[in-house]
C-alpha cells in the first residue's frame, strides 16, 4: 500500500514540475488546472513546490545583494557584464542547492523502500483478538502486540522505537515484560532497520543470538544480520 502511495506521489511531483516549467501541451495544462481545483492533495503538493521555487528566487535575490554589498566601495565600477556573471553564478548556486535537495529526497525514498523490502519477510502479525481478557498479563501482551503490529504499517517508527527502547532497557530490572524479551528485541531491531539505524539493529540482533543459541530465533537473527551487511 505504501509503495503504491510513493509511486503516486512521484508521478504527481513529475506532473507538477512539468506544469511549472511550461512543458505541458495546451490540452494537458487545461486538464491539469481542472484537476487542481478538484484534487486537494494535488493542489497541496503544487502549492508546496511553488513555495519552494519562490523561496529559491528570494534566496537568489538576497545573495546577489550580499555580493554587491560586499564590494560597495567599488560597486560603481562593476560593469553590466560582471553583474550578469554574478547573477548567473548565484542562479547556478541556487539551482545546485535545489537539485541537491531533490536528489536527497529521492535517495531517502529509495533507501526507505530498500530497508522496508529487506525486513518485510521478517514481520509477524500478532493476533491480539486471541488474547483472553481474563489472563493476568493480557494488558501487557495487548500493548506489546499493538506496538509490534504498527511497525510494518507506520512509515515513521520514531515513537514506537522510543517506547520499545524503554521496555528493552528495563528488561533486567522489570520482569513485567521479561517473558516476551525475544519478541521485544526482535521487533525493536526491525524498527531500527526501518528507521535506518543499522548499527543499533546489529547490536540488538547480536545480543539476541548470544542469548538464544541453537534456537529458531538464533537462525532468524543470523540470517537478517547477513542481509544487513549488504545494505
Secondary structure, 3 states (H helix, E strand, C coil): CHHHHHHHHHHHHHHHHHHHHCCCCHHHHHHHHHHHHHCHHHHHHHHHHHHHHHHHHHHHHHHHHHHHHHCHHHHHHCCHHHHHHHHHHHHHHHHHHHHHHHHHHHHHHHHHHHHHHHHHHHCCCCCHHHCCCCCCCHHHHHHHHHHHHHHCCCCCCHHHHHHHHHHHHCCCCCCCCHHHHHHHHHHHHHHHHHCCCHHHHHHHHHHHHHHCCCCHHHHHHHHHHHHHCCC
